[in-house]
C-alpha cells in the first residue's frame, strides 16, 4: 500500500530487506531480490512484495501508512494535495473497511473542492491533518521503521 500511494519509497523497502538479511542467516530468495531492487521500477518491487506467502494483516499497515502520511504532512504542509492524491488510491483497496474508504473519499472530495477553489489550501491541509490525527498513536512505530 505504501509504495502504491507514494507514502513509502522504494529505498525503505530495500532497507527493510537488508535488515531482514542481516537478521536471518538464510534469508528467503524474495528478500534477497528486494534487497537488490533499488534500481527496479516500483511495479517490479510491488510484484516482488506480492509474492510472499500468507494473508497479510491490513489493519496495522494501514494505520502505519496513515501515521506516516501525518508525519510527512507535519514535515511539509505544502504536500497536502500530493498526500491526498496518493491516499485516494487506497479507495480501491478491497480489504479496507467501508468507514476508512468513506473517509478517503471525503478527502478526495476536499481535494476536488480545493481544485475548484471552493476551499483554501489551508482548509484542505486542516481537513487532512484532522483525518490523519486519528493515527498519531502509531507515529512512534513509524519512526522506528522509517
LUMMIBA-799149 format. One record per residue: residue number from 1; residue in three letters; y, x, z of N, C-alpha, C in turn. Coordinates in steps of 0.1 Angstrom, whole numbers, plus 5000, padded with zeros to 4 digits. Example, Ala and Ser with C-alpha at 12.3 -4.5 7.8 and 13.67 -1.06 7.14 Angstrom:
! residues 2
{rec 1,'ALA',{4943,5132,5078},{4955,5123,5078},{4967,5132,5078}};
{rec 2,'SER',{4978,5128,5071},{4989,5137,5071},{5000,5129,5079}};
//
This chain:
! residues 146
{rec 1,'UNK',{4988,5008,5000},{5000,5000,5000},{5013,5009,5000}};
{rec 2,'UNK',{5012,5019,5008},{5024,5028,5009},{5028,5035,4996}};
{rec 3,'UNK',{5018,5039,4988},{5021,5046,4976},{5026,5036,4966}};
{rec 4,'UNK',{5020,5024,4965},{5024,5014,4956},{5038,5010,4958}};
{rec 5,'UNK',{5042,5008,4970},{5056,5004,4973},{5066,5015,4973}};
{rec 6,'UNK',{5062,5027,4973},{5071,5038,4973},{5076,5042,4987}};
{rec 7,'UNK',{5070,5036,4997},{5074,5039,5011},{5068,5052,5015}};
{rec 8,'UNK',{5056,5055,5010},{5049,5067,5013},{5048,5075,5000}};
{rec 9,'UNK',{5051,5088,5000},{5050,5096,4988},{5036,5103,4987}};
{rec 10,'UNK',{5033,5108,4976},{5020,5115,4974},{5019,5127,4982}};
{rec 11,'UNK',{5029,5134,4986},{5029,5146,4994},{5022,5142,5008}};
{rec 12,'UNK',{5026,5131,5013},{5020,5126,5026},{5005,5124,5025}};
{rec 13,'UNK',{5000,5119,5013},{4986,5117,5011},{4979,5131,5010}};
{rec 14,'UNK',{4985,5140,5003},{4979,5153,5002},{4978,5160,5016}};
{rec 15,'UNK',{4989,5159,5023},{4989,5165,5037},{4978,5159,5046}};
{rec 16,'UNK',{4977,5145,5045},{4966,5139,5052},{4953,5144,5049}};
{rec 17,'UNK',{4950,5145,5035},{4937,5151,5031},{4935,5165,5036}};
{rec 18,'UNK',{4946,5173,5035},{4945,5187,5040},{4941,5187,5055}};
{rec 19,'UNK',{4947,5178,5063},{4944,5177,5077},{4929,5173,5079}};
{rec 20,'UNK',{4925,5164,5071},{4911,5159,5072},{4901,5171,5069}};
{rec 21,'UNK',{4904,5179,5059},{4896,5190,5056},{4896,5200,5067}};
{rec 22,'UNK',{4907,5202,5073},{4908,5212,5085},{4900,5207,5097}};
{rec 23,'UNK',{4899,5193,5098},{4892,5188,5110},{4877,5187,5107}};
{rec 24,'UNK',{4873,5186,5095},{4859,5183,5092},{4853,5195,5084}};
{rec 25,'UNK',{4842,5201,5090},{4836,5213,5083},{4830,5210,5070}};
{rec 26,'UNK',{4826,5197,5068},{4820,5193,5055},{4827,5180,5050}};
{rec 27,'UNK',{4839,5182,5044},{4847,5170,5040},{4841,5163,5028}};
{rec 28,'UNK',{4844,5150,5027},{4839,5143,5016},{4846,5148,5003}};
{rec 29,'UNK',{4839,5146,4992},{4844,5150,4979},{4857,5144,4976}};
{rec 30,'UNK',{4859,5131,4979},{4871,5124,4976},{4883,5130,4984}};
{rec 31,'UNK',{4880,5135,4996},{4891,5141,5004},{4895,5154,4998}};
{rec 32,'UNK',{4886,5162,4993},{4889,5174,4986},{4898,5171,4973}};
{rec 33,'UNK',{4894,5161,4966},{4901,5156,4954},{4915,5153,4957}};
{rec 34,'UNK',{4917,5145,4968},{4930,5141,4973},{4938,5153,4977}};
{rec 35,'UNK',{4932,5163,4983},{4939,5175,4987},{4945,5182,4975}};
{rec 36,'UNK',{4938,5182,4964},{4942,5189,4952},{4950,5180,4942}};
{rec 37,'UNK',{4955,5169,4947},{4961,5159,4937},{4976,5159,4937}};
{rec 38,'UNK',{4982,5169,4942},{4997,5169,4943},{5004,5168,4929}};
{rec 39,'UNK',{4997,5172,4919},{5003,5171,4905},{4998,5160,4897}};
{rec 40,'UNK',{4990,5152,4903},{4984,5140,4896},{4994,5128,4897}};
{rec 41,'UNK',{4993,5119,4887},{5002,5107,4888},{4998,5098,4899}};
{rec 42,'UNK',{5007,5090,4904},{5004,5081,4915},{4992,5072,4912}};
{rec 43,'UNK',{4990,5068,4900},{4979,5059,4897},{4966,5065,4900}};
{rec 44,'UNK',{4964,5078,4897},{4952,5085,4899},{4950,5087,4914}};
{rec 45,'UNK',{4960,5089,4922},{4959,5091,4936},{4955,5078,4943}};
{rec 46,'UNK',{4961,5067,4938},{4957,5053,4943},{4942,5051,4940}};
{rec 47,'UNK',{4938,5054,4928},{4924,5052,4924},{4915,5060,4933}};
{rec 48,'UNK',{4918,5073,4936},{4910,5081,4945},{4909,5074,4959}};
{rec 49,'UNK',{4920,5069,4963},{4920,5063,4977},{4912,5050,4977}};
{rec 50,'UNK',{4911,5043,4966},{4904,5031,4965},{4889,5034,4964}};
{rec 51,'UNK',{4885,5046,4961},{4871,5049,4960},{4864,5051,4974}};
{rec 52,'UNK',{4871,5051,4985},{4865,5052,4998},{4857,5040,5001}};
{rec 53,'UNK',{4846,5041,5007},{4837,5030,5010},{4842,5023,5023}};
{rec 54,'UNK',{4838,5010,5024},{4841,5003,5036},{4853,4993,5034}};
{rec 55,'UNK',{4855,4985,5043},{4866,4975,5043},{4877,4980,5051}};
{rec 56,'UNK',{4889,4981,5045},{4900,4986,5053},{4905,4975,5062}};
{rec 57,'UNK',{4912,4980,5073},{4919,4971,5082},{4933,4970,5077}};
{rec 58,'UNK',{4937,4959,5073},{4951,4957,5066},{4962,4955,5076}};
{rec 59,'UNK',{4959,4951,5088},{4970,4948,5097},{4977,4960,5102}};
{rec 60,'UNK',{4970,4970,5107},{4977,4982,5112},{4984,4990,5101}};
{rec 61,'UNK',{4978,4992,5089},{4985,4999,5078},{4998,4992,5074}};
{rec 62,'UNK',{4997,4979,5074},{5009,4971,5070},{5020,4973,5081}};
{rec 63,'UNK',{5017,4972,5093},{5026,4974,5104},{5032,4988,5103}};
{rec 64,'UNK',{5024,4998,5101},{5029,5012,5100},{5038,5013,5088}};
{rec 65,'UNK',{5034,5007,5077},{5042,5007,5065},{5056,5001,5067}};
{rec 66,'UNK',{5056,4990,5074},{5069,4983,5076},{5077,4991,5087}};
{rec 67,'UNK',{5071,4997,5096},{5078,5006,5106},{5084,5018,5098}};
{rec 68,'UNK',{5076,5023,5089},{5081,5035,5081},{5093,5030,5072}};
{rec 69,'UNK',{5093,5018,5067},{5104,5013,5059},{5116,5012,5069}};
{rec 70,'UNK',{5114,5008,5081},{5125,5007,5091},{5131,5021,5094}};
{rec 71,'UNK',{5122,5031,5095},{5127,5045,5097},{5136,5049,5085}};
{rec 72,'UNK',{5131,5047,5073},{5138,5050,5061},{5152,5043,5060}};
{rec 73,'UNK',{5152,5031,5064},{5165,5023,5064},{5174,5029,5074}};
{rec 74,'UNK',{5169,5033,5086},{5178,5039,5096},{5184,5052,5091}};
{rec 75,'UNK',{5175,5060,5084},{5180,5073,5079},{5190,5071,5068}};
{rec 76,'UNK',{5189,5061,5060},{5198,5059,5048},{5199,5044,5045}};
{rec 77,'UNK',{5209,5037,5052},{5210,5023,5049},{5213,5020,5034}};
{rec 78,'UNK',{5218,5029,5027},{5221,5027,5013},{5208,5025,5005}};
{rec 79,'UNK',{5196,5027,5011},{5184,5025,5004},{5178,5011,5005}};
{rec 80,'UNK',{5186,5002,5011},{5181,4988,5014},{5175,4981,5002}};
{rec 81,'UNK',{5182,4981,4991},{5177,4974,4979},{5165,4981,4974}};
{rec 82,'UNK',{5164,4994,4974},{5152,5001,4969},{5140,4998,4978}};
{rec 83,'UNK',{5142,4997,4991},{5132,4994,5001},{5126,4980,4998}};
{rec 84,'UNK',{5135,4971,4996},{5131,4957,4993},{5124,4956,4980}};
{rec 85,'UNK',{5128,4964,4970},{5121,4964,4957},{5107,4969,4959}};
{rec 86,'UNK',{5105,4979,4967},{5091,4984,4970},{5083,4973,4978}};
{rec 87,'UNK',{5089,4968,4988},{5082,4958,4997},{5078,4946,4989}};
{rec 88,'UNK',{5086,4942,4979},{5083,4929,4972},{5070,4930,4965}};
{rec 89,'UNK',{5065,4942,4962},{5052,4944,4955},{5041,4939,4964}};
{rec 90,'UNK',{5043,4939,4977},{5033,4935,4987},{5030,4920,4986}};
{rec 91,'UNK',{5039,4913,4980},{5037,4898,4980},{5024,4895,4972}};
{rec 92,'UNK',{5020,4903,4963},{5008,4901,4955},{4996,4905,4962}};
{rec 93,'UNK',{4997,4912,4973},{4985,4917,4981},{4978,4906,4987}};
{rec 94,'UNK',{4965,4904,4983},{4957,4893,4987},{4954,4892,5002}};
{rec 95,'UNK',{4954,4904,5009},{4949,4905,5022},{4960,4902,5033}};
{rec 96,'UNK',{4972,4900,5029},{4983,4898,5038},{4984,4883,5042}};
{rec 97,'UNK',{4989,4881,5054},{4990,4867,5059},{5001,4860,5051}};
{rec 98,'UNK',{5000,4846,5051},{5010,4838,5045},{5023,4840,5051}};
{rec 99,'UNK',{5024,4842,5064},{5036,4844,5071},{5043,4857,5066}};
{rec 100,'UNK',{5036,4868,5065},{5042,4880,5060},{5046,4879,5046}};
{rec 101,'UNK',{5038,4873,5038},{5042,4871,5024},{5054,4862,5022}};
{rec 102,'UNK',{5056,4852,5031},{5067,4844,5031},{5080,4852,5035}};
{rec 103,'UNK',{5078,4860,5045},{5090,4869,5049},{5094,4879,5038}};
{rec 104,'UNK',{5084,4884,5031},{5087,4893,5020},{5093,4886,5008}};
{rec 105,'UNK',{5089,4873,5006},{5096,4865,4996},{5110,4862,4999}};
{rec 106,'UNK',{5113,4860,5012},{5126,4858,5017},{5135,4871,5014}};
{rec 107,'UNK',{5129,4883,5017},{5136,4895,5014},{5139,4896,4999}};
{rec 108,'UNK',{5130,4893,4991},{5132,4893,4977},{5143,4884,4973}};
{rec 109,'UNK',{5144,4872,4979},{5154,4862,4975},{5168,4868,4980}};
{rec 110,'UNK',{5168,4875,4992},{5181,4881,4996},{5185,4891,4986}};
{rec 111,'UNK',{5176,4899,4981},{5180,4909,4971},{5185,4902,4958}};
{rec 112,'UNK',{5179,4891,4954},{5184,4884,4943},{5198,4878,4945}};
{rec 113,'UNK',{5200,4873,4958},{5214,4868,4961},{5224,4880,4961}};
{rec 114,'UNK',{5220,4891,4966},{5229,4903,4965},{5232,4906,4951}};
{rec 115,'UNK',{5222,4906,4942},{5225,4910,4928},{5234,4900,4922}};
{rec 116,'UNK',{5234,4887,4926},{5242,4877,4921},{5256,4876,4928}};
{rec 117,'UNK',{5258,4886,4937},{5270,4888,4945},{5272,4876,4955}};
{rec 118,'UNK',{5261,4869,4959},{5263,4858,4968},{5263,4863,4983}};
{rec 119,'UNK',{5258,4875,4985},{5258,4881,4998},{5262,4896,4996}};
{rec 120,'UNK',{5268,4901,5007},{5273,4915,5006},{5261,4925,5008}};
{rec 121,'UNK',{5263,4937,5005},{5253,4948,5008},{5251,4949,5023}};
{rec 122,'UNK',{5261,4948,5030},{5260,4948,5045},{5251,4937,5050}};
{rec 123,'UNK',{5253,4925,5045},{5245,4914,5049},{5230,4916,5045}};
{rec 124,'UNK',{5228,4921,5033},{5215,4925,5028},{5208,4935,5037}};
{rec 125,'UNK',{5215,4945,5041},{5210,4955,5050},{5207,4949,5064}};
{rec 126,'UNK',{5215,4941,5069},{5213,4935,5082},{5201,4926,5081}};
{rec 127,'UNK',{5199,4918,5071},{5187,4910,5070},{5174,4918,5069}};
{rec 128,'UNK',{5174,4929,5061},{5163,4938,5060},{5160,4944,5074}};
{rec 129,'UNK',{5170,4949,5080},{5169,4955,5093},{5163,4945,5103}};
{rec 130,'UNK',{5167,4933,5103},{5162,4923,5112},{5147,4921,5110}};
{rec 131,'UNK',{5143,4920,5097},{5129,4918,5094},{5121,4930,5099}};
{rec 132,'UNK',{5126,4943,5096},{5118,4955,5100},{5118,4958,5115}};
{rec 133,'UNK',{5128,4952,5122},{5129,4955,5136},{5116,4949,5144}};
{rec 134,'UNK',{5110,4940,5138},{5097,4934,5143},{5086,4944,5145}};
{rec 135,'UNK',{5087,4955,5137},{5077,4965,5136},{5082,4979,5143}};
{rec 136,'UNK',{5092,4978,5150},{5098,4990,5157},{5088,4997,5167}};
{rec 137,'UNK',{5080,4989,5173},{5070,4994,5182},{5060,5004,5176}};
{rec 138,'UNK',{5059,5004,5163},{5050,5013,5156},{5057,5025,5151}};
{rec 139,'UNK',{5070,5027,5153},{5077,5039,5149},{5071,5052,5155}};
{rec 140,'UNK',{5067,5052,5168},{5062,5065,5173},{5049,5069,5165}};
{rec 141,'UNK',{5041,5059,5161},{5029,5063,5154},{5033,5068,5140}};
{rec 142,'UNK',{5043,5062,5134},{5047,5066,5121},{5052,5081,5122}};
{rec 143,'UNK',{5060,5084,5132},{5065,5097,5134},{5053,5107,5135}};
{rec 144,'UNK',{5042,5103,5141},{5031,5112,5143},{5024,5115,5129}};
{rec 145,'UNK',{5024,5105,5120},{5017,5108,5107},{5027,5111,5096}};
{rec 146,'UNK',{5040,5109,5098},{5049,5112,5087},{5053,5127,5086}};
//
